[in-house]
Amino acid sequence: MAIECLVLGAGQEVGKSCVVVTIGGKRVMFDCGMHMGYHDHRHYPDFARALTAWGAPDFTTAISCVVITHFHLDHIGALPYFTEVCGYHGPIYMTYPTKALAPFMLEDYRKVTMDQRGEEEQYSYEDILRCMKKVILDLSVIPMDLKQTVQVDKDLVIRAYYAGHVIGAAMIYAKVGDAAMVYTGDYNMTPDRHLGAAQIDRLMLDLLITESTYAKTIRDSKHAREREFLKAVHKCVSSGGKVLIPTFALGRAQELCMLLDDYWERMDLKVPIYFSAGLTIQANVYYKMLIGWTSQKIKESHAVHNPFDFKHVCHFERSFINNPGPCVLFATPGMISGGFSLEAFKKWAPSEKNLITLPGYCVSGTIGHKLMCGKPTRIDYKDTHIDVRCQIHQLAFSPHTDSKGIMDLTEFLSPKHVILVHGEKPQMAFLKERIESELGMPCYFPGNNESVSIPTTQNLKMSATERFITSCAVEQGKRSLHKRNLICRTGLSEVIGSDEEAAEGVLLMEKHKSRKILCEDELLEVLGMERHLVQFEPMVSRIVAAVESELQRAKAADLDSDGK
């Protein structure tokens, strides 16, 4: 049996995450995202090609279930298109926070792109409303809790593990028969101010599919990054400048609001901090309700003070954009691909006093990515020319794990094979070499619309009798006692390096019965036989010498007879 992986999105790129895995005859779609940098057919995964390749009449027949790892648009943004336009009506699994917050993200995206009618295959306002209703009400969208084992059908089992990254993000374990795998989605191996580090059990895996956004990056300490961020913001506002922080309304927004709110309180600053999206007010209501998904520090302190009640952060009115004086503005979307972050950027970028900070990863094709690749003096966006004279800081506040985190998770899980997704091709090639050379695991990084076949191993299941298990325990105790005696008498050197003795038993395989291991005595009972012993009498040296002497005499007599 093999695991077949078809990468429909995030193959050698960051964006539109979508991987379809066929495991034990079951087909699971992990994530259903869009690419924020494209406005043509590359905006969504190539669903039609996949359906043709499978030879299935429709997606509901072809796919056993869809699993969404978290609410970011590059992981869920194509879901309304897939359900309402492509016609998938099967089960969709996501965690409780993702189910609660996904409708807000989809609606926020719709508002941002209402005037962008040049996009191909754009789902309609009605489509997104139907999908939102499905997420909120429909039983086909099934919420999961952490470490809850979900029986999708009689063969397919899935389980969610804490991924950090954003509230509700999950790594997904899937198993059919003896074949097992993990799809990480996006994850973070280090805790931050409001989320803990990713946590997962040590599992027996044939395959690990992991994100690789920062495949070559090893970050410095979180405290050093926070100091750099606060220093840059404080310097700008002290000089009368405006700070634009493009960020998505959920995730880094809450993290950075907590950081600035605390700093403003300690420094007694009166400069206003604004958030442009009313969505954040709604989202914070859910954040307060979902304390159980946050870090241990917040869980312990929220009864005294809820950290999502920001004292110095208030709502931004559109008319404020031309106000004089310093301010800090969080504006969506995070990559300056449209919306109010683009509007504020057009207004503030021409002034040298102002600052644009980019706290996370920006995909190719967005204004944020162009700013990260150097300091351009002018940016052309559609029919608009934007003069760029402002300061630009790229600060590593991305909620993705770095190269060390990817290697640590891969080593911990020790899968038989690894597939890299959600990364740039040169960096993925570098990480592939590290995984293969340092961890000894075959590693692949397929492009979009490419497939990888992963061989699986079949385990032979059998039971053991109580008497066999007891005998093993007794023998192990004897060996432990023997070793302790050795250590007391001659030291540790005689014990170290000695091989462990294997337990001995008999494997009984009967037709139409389960396999089991038992002791020799139990086998005799099953067969109705008695034990037979054959004893050999040892020959003492005197008897051996007499026999040899007799043989020598006989040989000499034969020689004399031949001579005559």
URZIMO-V503394 format. One record per helix or strand. SS is the DSSP state (@ for helix, = for strand). FROM is the first residue (numbers start at 1). TO is the last residue. If there is no record, write none. Layout:
# URZIMO-V503394
SS,FROM,TO + SS,FROM,TO
This chain:
# URZIMO-V503394
=,2,9 + =,18,23 + =,26,30 + =,34,34 + @,41,43 + =,44,44 + @,47,54 + @,59,62 + =,65,67 + @,73,76 + @,79,85 + =,92,95 + @,96,112 + @,125,137 + =,141,144 + =,146,146 + =,149,151 + =,156,162 + =,170,176 + =,179,183 + =,207,211 + @,222,238 + =,242,246 + @,252,267 + =,273,275 + @,279,289 + @,291,293 + @,296,301 + =,313,315 + @,318,322 + =,327,331 + @,339,348 + =,355,358 + @,367,372 + =,378,381 + =,384,387 + =,391,394 + @,403,413 + =,417,421 + @,425,439 + =,442,444 + =,450,455 + =,463,464 + @,466,490 + @,492,494 + =,506,508 + =,516,518 + @,520,527 + @,541,563
